[in-house]
Amino acid sequence: MKHTIFGIHITHRTENVPAVQACLTKYGCNIRTRLGIHDADATQCSPSGLVLVDVIGPEVEDFYDELQTLKGVTVKRMDFED
């Protein structure tokens, strides 16, 4: 079984997250697991964040390529095979 994980780092979240969310929605059927991480407390929310997604399917390369075109986004990937 193959596992591909994207680490999506987003800067200036309030400005850039709508485009990221649209991309995640577009490829939603290819996302097996999604985890969002950002620093927050009772008084502030971090201006950047990290989303980890475990992805599947033939559209994975298109998904990765599209994420790389988004403003304020850096994408890294890990590929694992049994």
N, C-alpha and C positions, 0 to 999 in steps of 0.2 A: 504494500500500500504506500502511496506517495502522500506526503504532507508538505504543503507550501504555506508559509506564514509570511505576511507582509507586516512590517513595522512602519506605520505612517506617522511621521512627526509633523505637526501643524503649528506654524507660528501665527501670531496675530489672529487667534481663534475667532474672535467676533467678526472679523472681516472675511476670513478664508474658509470657515467651516461650512457655509451653505454650499459651496461648490464641491467640497469633499463629501458632504451628506448626499448630494445629488448623484455623485459617482457611486457611493456605497449602495444607494437605492437601485441604481441602474443594474448593478451586478449583485443584487441581494440574493438571488438564487444560487450564486457561486460562493456565498459566505457560509461556512459551516459554524464558525464561532467568531464572535466579535467582542473585544474588551477595550473600553476607553479608560485612559488614565490621565489625570491632571491634578496638579496641586491645588487644593482648595481648603479654606477654613471658614469660620463664621464671618470673617470680615473681608475676604478677598478671594478672587478666583484667578488662577494662573493665565497669562496671556498665550501660553502654548500648551499643547497636549500631545498625547501619544495614543494611537489606536492600533491594536493588534488584531489582525484577521487571519483566520485559518481558511484558505480558499481551495475550491475544487472546480473541475470542469474545464472544457476546452477554451473558455473565454478568459482564463487566468492571465495569459500574456497580454490580451487587449486591456484588461482591468489594470494590470501593472503599468502598461504604457500610458494609459489615460491618467492615472494618478500622478505620474511623473510630470505631466504637463500643467498641473494645477499650481497656481500661485501660492507661495508660502508653505509648500509641501515638500518634504524629503521622504523618499520611500526606500526601505531596505528590505531584502527578502532572504528567507532561509528555505532551502529545499531539502527534504529528507526522504529517503526511500529505504524500504526494508530489504 
